[in-house]
Each structure stands twice: as structure tokens, then as C-alpha cells.
């Protein structure tokens, strides 16, 4: 029997309209949401929780290091270069990792296409940057070698200006059994260890950091005075038996040559992940 009221003609029952609207609202891809399998969903979520926590920890360490350093060394060296400060590397890496982990967690848990698109875009940009960096490093290896040499020069000059940089250099020299860039005489570029510092009666004049001393990493108690004056003419003969004479740059180049395959595999794994 036809409906006599033309206004009600073609209308559906309320329950059917609600059911159809719910289907439209939660249809895959509608409203910024989608449906994915539980296995993929919680695998991506768990993986990104790890990245989220790692990024958060790196951020905390970087912020803490900056606060501690600014409290003690706030006005010691205003002209120091930011790229020589290891804590800035921690902050940048921590921030990027935190953002990637957060967007991956929210996107996978809430099945939100906006966050997942942002997450996949960040990963794509990182992948492109890694491959571009690898190609650039291979194509411009001579310029890269010059850049690393200049960077190490700046590191030697700014050894005492940044406590984090100082720890990094000491660890490198102790681990690789090296001293300076090409040798111990490179430390003459540093104001504190320059031979010219004898004019102001500096006890470190003509010396090197304690990390240049032989077997310094194996000592139970560090002898911070073992490198004083070892480069002076009157101590030149004794320095051979006191400090490392090889430079750190040749050690770095040798390590890269011996581990180039391992470095490549690690970069590929990181890119795939």
C-alpha cells in the first residue's frame, strides 16, 4: 500500500538510518580513520613505543647536560661552535626519534590515517636523506676528508671549552691509542698546551691531555699530570715512552677501511627499519 503522505514517501525507519550512518562513519578511510589487522597494529605500536622511549631518554639526557653545562660553564666560551657540542646532537636525534615514535604510536593505536601518513612521510624523508648522504659521501670523499680534518682541528682548539667535547676526545684517544690529529704536536694549536704558554708559566705548556699517555685507560687512578711538558725539547726523548705518537685521523681512516662492509650493512638495516 502506497504511503498517502508525500512528505513521508521515501523515508526510512530511524533504526535503519542510524545503522547506515554508522556504517558510513566507520567505513575504512573515512573521517581520518582506517582498519588494519591487530597483528600489524600492535607490532607497529610496540616497535614505536621503543623509539618513543629512546627519543624521550635522549631528550632528557641532552636537556640535563645543557642545564648542567650552562650552570657551570655559562660564560666561559660564548664563541664556541654549536656543531662541536655533543649535547646538541643528542637533542636533535632525540627530538626526531621522539616525534617519529609518537606519531607511529598514535597512528597505529588510533588507526588514524593523518598520523600514519605523517609517520610514513618522516620515515621516507629519513630514508632519502640516508641514501643521499651515502652517495654524497662517496662522490665527495676528498672534500669529506678535508672537512673531517678541519673539524678535528676545531676539536683540538676547543678541547677545554666544552666538558662534553673534552670527554669525547679523551675517550677517542684512550680507545684508539692515539694523540692529536696526525700526532702529538697538533696539541700546540690549543692555547693551554701550546709551547708558547711557557711565557705565562702554564704547567701544561708543551704538553698533551692525560688521555694521550700510554695505558691511561688501564689505570685505576688517572694521572692527569702525565702529559705535562712532554713535547718540550728537554723531554723529547722521553715522550716516545710516555705518550702515544700516532694520530687519531689515520686511526679513524683505518677503522673505516676495515669496517666499511659492517658500516654499510648497519646503514642498510637502519634504512630498512
WOGI-V731493 format. One record per backbone hydrogen bond with DSSP energy under -0.5 kcal/mol. NH is the residue of the N-H (numbers start at 1). CO is the residue of the C=O. If there is no record, write none. Layout:
nh=NH co=CO
nh=NH co=CO
//
This chain:
nh=6 co=4
nh=8 co=5
nh=9 co=5
nh=11 co=8
nh=17 co=13
nh=18 co=14
nh=19 co=15
nh=20 co=16
nh=21 co=17
nh=22 co=18
nh=23 co=19
nh=24 co=20
nh=25 co=21
nh=26 co=22
nh=27 co=24
nh=29 co=33
nh=30 co=27
nh=32 co=29
nh=33 co=30
nh=34 co=111
nh=41 co=37
nh=42 co=38
nh=43 co=39
nh=44 co=40
nh=45 co=41
nh=46 co=42
nh=47 co=43
nh=48 co=44
nh=49 co=45
nh=50 co=46
nh=51 co=47
nh=52 co=48
nh=53 co=49
nh=54 co=50
nh=55 co=51
nh=56 co=52
nh=57 co=53
nh=58 co=54
nh=59 co=55
nh=60 co=56
nh=61 co=57
nh=62 co=58
nh=63 co=59
nh=64 co=60
nh=65 co=61
nh=66 co=62
nh=67 co=63
nh=68 co=64
nh=69 co=65
nh=70 co=66
nh=71 co=67
nh=72 co=68
nh=73 co=69
nh=74 co=70
nh=76 co=73
nh=77 co=73
nh=80 co=77
nh=84 co=81
nh=85 co=82
nh=86 co=84
nh=88 co=85
nh=89 co=85
nh=90 co=86
nh=91 co=87
nh=92 co=88
nh=93 co=89
nh=94 co=90
nh=95 co=91
nh=96 co=92
nh=97 co=93
nh=98 co=94
nh=99 co=95
nh=100 co=96
nh=101 co=97
nh=102 co=98
nh=103 co=99
nh=104 co=100
nh=105 co=101
nh=106 co=102
nh=107 co=103
nh=108 co=104
nh=109 co=105
nh=110 co=106
nh=111 co=107
nh=112 co=107
nh=113 co=32
nh=113 co=111
nh=114 co=32
nh=116 co=112
nh=117 co=113
nh=118 co=114
nh=119 co=115
nh=120 co=116
nh=121 co=117
nh=122 co=118
nh=123 co=119
nh=124 co=120
nh=125 co=121
nh=126 co=122
nh=127 co=123
nh=128 co=124
nh=129 co=125
nh=130 co=126
nh=131 co=127
nh=132 co=128
nh=133 co=129
nh=134 co=130
nh=135 co=131
nh=136 co=132
nh=137 co=133
nh=138 co=134
nh=139 co=135
nh=140 co=136
nh=141 co=138
nh=144 co=140
nh=145 co=141
nh=146 co=142
nh=147 co=143
nh=148 co=144
nh=149 co=145
nh=150 co=146
nh=151 co=147
nh=152 co=148
nh=153 co=149
nh=154 co=150
nh=155 co=151
nh=156 co=152
nh=157 co=153
nh=158 co=154
nh=159 co=156
nh=161 co=158
nh=162 co=158
nh=166 co=162
nh=167 co=163
nh=168 co=164
nh=169 co=165
nh=170 co=166
nh=171 co=167
nh=172 co=168
nh=173 co=169
nh=174 co=170
nh=175 co=171
nh=176 co=172
nh=177 co=173
nh=178 co=173
nh=179 co=246
nh=186 co=183
nh=187 co=184
nh=188 co=185
nh=189 co=186
nh=190 co=187
nh=194 co=190
nh=197 co=194
nh=198 co=195
nh=199 co=196
nh=200 co=197
nh=201 co=198
nh=202 co=197
nh=205 co=202
nh=206 co=193
nh=207 co=204
nh=208 co=227
nh=212 co=209
nh=213 co=210
nh=214 co=242
nh=216 co=213
nh=218 co=215
nh=219 co=216
nh=224 co=222
nh=226 co=223
nh=228 co=225
nh=230 co=227
nh=231 co=206
nh=232 co=229
nh=235 co=232
nh=236 co=233
nh=239 co=235
nh=240 co=236
nh=240 co=237
nh=241 co=238
nh=242 co=239
nh=243 co=239
nh=244 co=212
nh=247 co=182
nh=248 co=180
nh=249 co=181
nh=250 co=181
nh=251 co=247
nh=252 co=248
nh=253 co=249
nh=254 co=250
nh=255 co=251
nh=256 co=252
nh=257 co=253
nh=258 co=254
nh=259 co=255
nh=260 co=257
nh=263 co=259
nh=264 co=260
nh=265 co=261
nh=266 co=262
nh=267 co=263
nh=268 co=264
nh=269 co=265
nh=270 co=266
nh=271 co=267
nh=272 co=268
nh=273 co=269
//
